[in-house]
């Protein structure tokens, strides 16, 4: 059996591990456009921050490929899949045959069509190479403009803030992390970042760039020495699309991570699978999902039986002193709504089940909440009032808890 994997991130590594649970001998070839050992992409901001060294970013030990009998093509681009001939064509024309193929090509930065952007230098912040290119320009006299107040943009801010003169963040949304947090949660995180010195211009966007200046749609002007574009990402689907496979926003896969093409699988940020929290298919660009999908694909590619049907969106992120945990969907009844200046706990219920939660600096019982969502546990099977209460009250009887809660004002 000849296995070929395009990609070298979380899903690709999980696929190797999945294959080796079923097939110890089959040949595995791994193709990656990055000329690097597998590393944890979420760690690039911590490398800039100085919290970790380069050797601590390895996702698996340096002998991982050798120990798993993987032939690597690092720094090589897969330019075409010939599904009829069952080959992957590399830059330069070399053809790699496959019996089973995994496409784990991840995503790429989305660069909006802003006037003048094509004439100036800017950075993105998704890969190790991106991080190194940005780091080479950092100095204490530089003013940095980050376009995008989502996860990538704010993690970039965290990594560089202590190394530059100033950081300004612009976003068309009215709050930070708009795809993850509601206004209450966004206020807490924004306040934390502003206290550290970040300046935000929200509800506005760049209309034109010149060398060193961004003109916003409001007419405001922002001067900068370094520009980072972190508006969003798009799944890399072209390899499957170009050879006739089904593609929507991501590569369409079933519960076995099979694409519509025979013997071709897809996993990770490039794929679009079933999200049980909203009962529909969509791209779930998060690391745990990539691993579960990759492992599932590898097992099936090697003749085993696996499925991944309980995917839910999950986020575990931190910015300086604040940390956020979230999972599921916020489409439901808000049954717990505890908000302070520095913490938040919100639980959502739909159709008799916990559908989602957001926790900021208050993580007790997060594992319980996640399990309830992933297992679709009916709340009729649990003590709902106990679920709502603070963990420190659990040492008291139900009647004593009622008394204590009744005394709160």
C-alpha positions as CSV (number, residue, x, y, z in Angstrom):
1,X,0.0,0.0,0.0
2,X,1.3,3.4,-0.9
3,X,0.0,6.3,1.2
4,X,0.5,9.9,0.2
5,X,-0.2,12.9,2.5
6,X,-0.2,16.5,1.3
7,X,0.4,18.7,4.3
8,X,2.5,18.6,7.4
9,X,0.3,20.1,10.1
10,X,-1.9,18.5,12.8
11,X,-4.2,16.6,10.5
12,X,-1.2,15.2,8.5
13,X,0.6,14.0,11.6
14,X,-2.6,12.4,13.0
15,X,-3.1,10.6,9.7
16,X,0.4,9.0,10.0
17,X,-0.5,7.9,13.5
18,X,-3.8,6.6,12.3
19,X,-2.3,4.6,9.4
20,X,0.3,3.1,11.7
21,X,-2.3,1.8,14.1
22,X,-3.6,-0.5,11.2
23,X,-0.6,-0.9,8.9
24,X,3.0,-1.0,10.2
25,X,4.6,-1.7,6.8
26,X,2.9,0.4,4.1
27,X,5.0,3.2,2.5
28,X,4.0,6.7,3.5
29,X,5.1,9.8,1.5
30,X,4.5,13.3,3.0
31,X,4.6,16.4,0.8
32,X,4.8,19.9,2.3
33,X,5.4,23.3,0.8
34,X,7.1,24.3,4.1
35,X,10.7,23.1,4.4
36,X,10.3,22.4,8.1
37,X,9.8,19.6,10.6
38,X,6.2,19.5,11.9
39,X,5.6,22.3,14.4
40,X,2.7,23.7,16.4
41,X,1.4,26.7,14.5
42,X,-0.5,28.2,17.5
43,X,2.9,28.6,19.1
44,X,4.3,31.2,16.8
45,X,3.1,34.1,18.9
46,X,4.7,32.6,22.0
47,X,8.0,32.3,20.0
48,X,7.8,36.1,19.3
49,X,6.9,36.7,22.9
50,X,9.9,34.9,24.1
51,X,8.0,32.3,26.1
52,X,9.3,29.3,24.1
53,X,12.4,28.5,22.0
54,X,12.4,27.2,18.5
55,X,13.1,23.6,19.6
56,X,10.0,23.6,21.8
57,X,7.8,24.2,18.9
58,X,8.2,20.7,17.4
59,X,4.9,19.0,17.2
60,X,6.5,15.6,17.3
61,X,10.1,14.4,18.1
62,X,12.7,14.9,15.4
63,X,12.9,11.2,14.7
64,X,9.1,11.0,14.1
65,X,9.2,10.6,10.3
66,X,12.1,8.0,10.5
67,X,10.4,6.0,13.3
68,X,7.2,5.8,11.2
69,X,8.9,5.1,7.9
70,X,7.7,8.3,6.3
71,X,9.5,9.6,3.1
72,X,9.3,13.4,3.2
73,X,9.2,15.9,0.4
74,X,9.7,19.1,2.5
75,X,9.8,22.4,0.6
76,X,8.0,20.9,-2.3
77,X,4.6,22.0,-3.8
78,X,1.9,19.6,-4.8
79,X,0.5,21.3,-7.9
80,X,-1.9,18.7,-9.2
81,X,-3.8,15.5,-8.4
82,X,-4.4,13.1,-11.2
83,X,-7.3,11.1,-9.8
84,X,-7.5,8.8,-12.8
85,X,-3.8,7.9,-12.8
86,X,-3.7,8.1,-8.9
87,X,-0.6,10.3,-8.8
88,X,0.3,13.6,-7.2
89,X,2.3,15.9,-9.4
90,X,5.0,18.1,-7.7
91,X,6.5,21.3,-8.8
92,X,9.2,20.3,-11.3
93,X,7.0,17.6,-12.7
94,X,7.8,14.6,-10.5
95,X,4.9,12.3,-10.0
96,X,4.2,10.4,-6.7
97,X,1.9,7.4,-7.0
98,X,-0.7,6.6,-4.3
99,X,-3.1,3.9,-3.3
100,X,-4.7,6.2,-0.7
101,X,-4.3,10.0,-0.5
102,X,-4.9,12.5,2.2
103,X,-5.3,16.2,1.4
104,X,-4.5,18.2,4.5
105,X,-3.5,21.5,2.9
106,X,-4.9,23.8,5.6
107,X,-5.8,27.4,4.8
108,X,-4.3,30.6,3.5
109,X,-4.6,34.2,4.5
110,X,-7.5,36.2,2.9
111,X,-6.2,39.4,1.5
112,X,-9.0,41.9,0.7
113,X,-8.8,44.1,-2.4
114,X,-7.8,47.4,-0.9
115,X,-6.5,50.2,-3.1
116,X,-2.7,50.5,-2.9
117,X,-2.1,47.3,-1.0
118,X,-0.4,45.6,-3.9
119,X,2.2,48.4,-4.0
120,X,3.4,48.2,-0.4
121,X,5.0,45.6,1.8
122,X,2.8,43.8,4.3
123,X,3.0,40.7,6.5
124,X,0.7,37.8,7.3
125,X,0.8,35.7,10.5
126,X,0.0,32.0,9.9
127,X,3.3,30.2,9.5
128,X,6.7,29.9,11.0
129,X,8.2,31.7,8.0
130,X,5.6,34.5,8.5
131,X,6.7,34.9,12.1
132,X,10.4,35.0,11.2
133,X,9.8,37.6,8.4
134,X,7.9,39.8,10.8
135,X,10.4,39.3,13.6
136,X,13.3,40.6,11.4
137,X,11.6,44.0,11.2
138,X,10.6,44.5,14.8
139,X,12.3,47.2,16.9
140,X,11.4,49.5,19.7
141,X,10.9,52.5,17.4
142,X,8.4,50.8,15.0
143,X,4.7,51.6,14.8
144,X,2.6,48.5,13.8
145,X,-0.8,48.4,12.2
146,X,-2.7,45.2,12.4
147,X,-5.8,44.9,10.2
148,X,-8.0,42.3,11.8
149,X,-9.2,41.9,15.4
150,X,-9.8,38.2,15.1
151,X,-7.8,35.4,16.7
152,X,-4.8,35.6,14.3
153,X,-4.6,39.4,14.5
154,X,-4.8,39.5,18.3
155,X,-2.3,36.6,18.8
156,X,0.1,38.6,16.6
157,X,-0.5,41.6,18.8
158,X,0.4,39.6,21.9
159,X,3.6,38.4,20.3
160,X,4.9,41.8,19.2
161,X,3.5,44.4,21.6
162,X,6.5,44.4,24.0
163,X,9.0,44.7,21.1
164,X,7.7,47.7,19.3
165,X,6.7,51.4,19.9
166,X,3.0,51.0,19.3
167,X,0.3,48.7,18.0
168,X,-3.0,49.8,16.4
169,X,-5.7,47.3,15.4
170,X,-8.4,48.2,12.9
171,X,-11.4,46.0,12.2
172,X,-14.7,46.5,10.4
173,X,-16.5,44.6,13.2
174,X,-17.7,46.5,16.3
175,X,-15.8,44.3,18.7
176,X,-12.7,42.1,19.1
177,X,-12.9,38.3,18.3
178,X,-16.4,38.8,16.7
179,X,-16.7,35.1,15.6
180,X,-16.0,33.9,19.2
181,X,-17.3,36.4,21.7
182,X,-20.4,38.4,22.2
183,X,-20.2,42.1,23.3
184,X,-19.8,41.2,27.0
185,X,-16.9,38.9,26.4
186,X,-15.3,41.1,23.8
187,X,-15.4,44.1,26.2
188,X,-13.3,42.1,28.8
189,X,-10.7,41.1,26.3
190,X,-10.5,44.5,24.7
191,X,-10.1,46.1,28.1
192,X,-7.2,43.8,29.0
193,X,-5.4,44.5,25.7
194,X,-6.0,48.3,26.0
195,X,-4.5,48.2,29.5
196,X,-1.4,46.7,28.0
197,X,-1.2,49.6,25.5
198,X,-3.0,48.4,22.3
199,X,-5.1,51.0,20.5
200,X,-8.3,49.8,18.7
201,X,-10.2,51.4,15.9
202,X,-13.3,49.3,15.4
203,X,-16.3,49.6,13.1
204,X,-14.0,51.0,10.5
205,X,-11.8,49.5,7.7
206,X,-8.9,50.4,5.4
207,X,-10.0,52.1,2.1
208,X,-6.5,52.9,0.8
209,X,-2.9,52.2,1.6
210,X,0.1,54.3,0.7
211,X,3.6,53.8,1.9
212,X,3.4,54.2,5.6
213,X,-0.2,55.4,5.8
214,X,-3.6,53.7,5.9
215,X,-6.6,55.9,5.0
216,X,-9.8,54.5,6.6
217,X,-13.3,54.6,5.3
218,X,-14.2,57.1,8.0
219,X,-11.5,59.4,6.7
220,X,-9.1,58.7,9.7
221,X,-5.5,58.2,8.9
222,X,-3.2,55.7,10.6
223,X,0.6,56.0,10.3
224,X,2.6,52.8,10.4
225,X,6.1,51.4,9.9
226,X,5.0,47.7,9.7
227,X,1.7,46.4,8.3
228,X,0.1,43.0,9.3
229,X,-2.9,41.8,7.3
230,X,-5.0,39.4,9.5
231,X,-8.5,39.8,8.1
232,X,-9.3,36.0,7.9
233,X,-8.4,32.8,6.1
234,X,-9.7,30.7,3.2
235,X,-9.4,26.9,3.0
236,X,-7.0,25.5,0.4
237,X,-9.3,23.5,-1.8
238,X,-7.9,24.0,-5.3
239,X,-6.2,20.5,-5.6
240,X,-9.5,18.8,-5.1
241,X,-11.6,21.3,-7.0
242,X,-9.3,21.2,-10.0
243,X,-9.7,17.4,-10.3
244,X,-13.4,17.4,-10.1
245,X,-14.0,16.8,-6.4
246,X,-16.9,18.3,-4.4
247,X,-16.1,21.6,-2.8
248,X,-18.2,24.1,-1.0
249,X,-16.5,26.5,1.4
250,X,-14.1,23.7,2.2
251,X,-13.5,20.2,0.7
252,X,-16.6,18.2,1.3
253,X,-16.1,15.0,3.4
254,X,-18.3,12.4,5.0
255,X,-18.0,10.9,8.5
256,X,-15.0,8.7,7.3
257,X,-13.2,11.9,6.0
258,X,-13.6,10.6,2.4
259,X,-14.0,13.1,-0.4
260,X,-16.2,12.5,-3.4
261,X,-13.2,11.1,-5.2
262,X,-12.2,7.4,-4.8
263,X,-9.4,6.7,-2.4
264,X,-8.9,10.5,-1.6
265,X,-9.5,11.8,1.9
266,X,-9.4,15.3,3.4
267,X,-8.9,16.6,6.9
268,X,-8.2,19.7,8.9
269,X,-8.8,23.4,8.0
270,X,-9.2,22.7,4.3
271,X,-12.2,20.4,4.8
272,X,-15.8,20.9,5.6
273,X,-17.4,18.3,7.8
274,X,-20.5,17.9,10.0
275,X,-20.8,20.2,13.0
276,X,-23.1,18.6,15.5
277,X,-23.7,21.8,17.5
278,X,-25.6,23.4,14.6
279,X,-26.6,20.2,12.7
280,X,-25.0,21.3,9.4
281,X,-21.7,21.1,7.5
282,X,-19.2,23.8,7.8
283,X,-15.4,24.4,8.1
284,X,-14.2,23.9,11.7
285,X,-10.7,25.4,11.6
286,X,-9.5,24.3,15.1
287,X,-6.6,22.1,16.1
288,X,-8.6,19.3,18.0
289,X,-10.9,18.9,15.0
290,X,-7.9,18.6,12.6
291,X,-6.4,15.9,14.8
292,X,-9.6,13.8,15.1
293,X,-10.2,14.1,11.4
294,X,-6.7,13.2,10.4
295,X,-6.6,10.2,12.8
296,X,-10.0,9.0,11.4
297,X,-8.8,9.4,7.8
298,X,-5.6,7.5,8.5
299,X,-7.3,4.5,10.1
300,X,-9.8,4.3,7.2
301,X,-7.0,4.7,4.6
302,X,-5.2,1.7,6.1
303,X,-8.3,-0.6,6.1
304,X,-9.6,0.1,9.6
305,X,-13.0,1.4,10.5
306,X,-13.4,4.9,12.1
307,X,-15.8,7.8,11.9
308,X,-15.8,11.3,13.3
309,X,-19.4,12.5,13.9
310,X,-19.2,14.7,17.0
311,X,-17.2,17.7,15.9
312,X,-18.0,20.9,17.7
313,X,-16.3,24.3,17.5
314,X,-14.0,24.8,20.5
315,X,-11.6,27.6,21.4
316,X,-9.0,27.8,24.2
317,X,-7.1,31.0,23.9
318,X,-5.2,33.5,26.1
319,X,-4.1,37.1,25.8
320,X,-1.7,38.4,28.5
321,X,-3.7,38.0,31.7
322,X,-7.1,36.9,30.3
323,X,-8.1,33.4,29.0
324,X,-11.1,32.3,27.0
325,X,-12.8,28.9,26.7
326,X,-15.7,28.4,24.4
327,X,-17.5,25.5,22.7
328,X,-20.6,24.8,20.7
329,X,-23.3,27.2,19.4
330,X,-24.7,30.3,21.1
331,X,-28.1,29.7,19.3
332,X,-30.3,28.9,22.3
333,X,-31.7,30.0,25.6
334,X,-29.2,31.7,27.9
335,X,-29.6,29.9,31.2
336,X,-26.5,31.3,33.0
337,X,-25.3,34.8,32.4
338,X,-22.6,35.9,34.9
339,X,-20.6,38.9,33.8
340,X,-18.1,41.0,35.8
341,X,-15.4,43.4,34.7
342,X,-12.8,40.6,34.5
343,X,-14.7,37.3,34.1
344,X,-17.7,35.8,32.4
345,X,-19.7,32.5,32.4
346,X,-22.5,31.9,29.9
347,X,-24.4,28.7,29.2
348,X,-26.8,28.1,26.3
349,X,-29.5,25.5,26.0
350,X,-31.4,24.4,22.9
351,X,-33.8,21.5,22.5
352,X,-33.2,20.3,26.0
353,X,-29.4,20.0,25.7
354,X,-26.5,22.2,26.5
355,X,-25.7,23.8,23.1
356,X,-22.7,26.0,23.9
357,X,-20.8,27.9,26.6
358,X,-18.3,30.8,26.9
359,X,-16.0,31.1,29.9
360,X,-13.5,34.0,30.5
361,X,-11.2,33.6,33.6
362,X,-13.7,31.2,35.2
363,X,-13.0,27.7,34.0
364,X,-14.5,25.4,36.7
365,X,-16.5,22.6,35.1
366,X,-15.5,23.4,31.6
367,X,-14.8,19.7,31.0
368,X,-18.3,18.8,32.2
369,X,-19.8,21.3,29.9
370,X,-17.8,20.2,26.9
371,X,-18.7,16.5,27.5
372,X,-22.4,17.4,27.7
373,X,-22.2,19.2,24.3
374,X,-20.1,16.5,22.6
375,X,-22.3,13.6,23.9
376,X,-25.6,15.5,23.2
377,X,-26.6,14.6,26.8
378,X,-30.3,15.5,27.5
379,X,-30.4,17.9,30.4
380,X,-33.3,15.8,31.8
381,X,-30.5,13.3,32.8
382,X,-28.6,15.9,34.9
383,X,-29.3,18.2,37.8
384,X,-29.8,21.4,35.8
385,X,-29.8,23.6,38.9
386,X,-26.5,22.0,40.0
387,X,-25.1,22.6,36.6
388,X,-25.8,26.3,36.9
389,X,-24.3,26.7,40.4
390,X,-20.8,27.7,41.3
391,X,-18.6,24.7,42.1
392,X,-17.7,26.1,45.5
393,X,-21.3,25.6,46.6
394,X,-21.3,21.9,45.9
395,X,-19.9,21.1,49.4
396,X,-23.3,22.2,50.8
397,X,-26.6,20.3,50.6
398,X,-29.3,21.4,48.1
399,X,-31.2,23.2,50.8
400,X,-28.1,25.0,52.1
401,X,-27.2,26.1,48.6
402,X,-30.7,27.6,48.2
403,X,-30.3,29.5,51.4
404,X,-26.9,30.9,50.4
405,X,-28.0,31.8,46.9
406,X,-31.1,33.5,48.4
407,X,-28.9,35.8,50.5
408,X,-27.1,37.1,47.4
409,X,-28.0,40.7,46.4
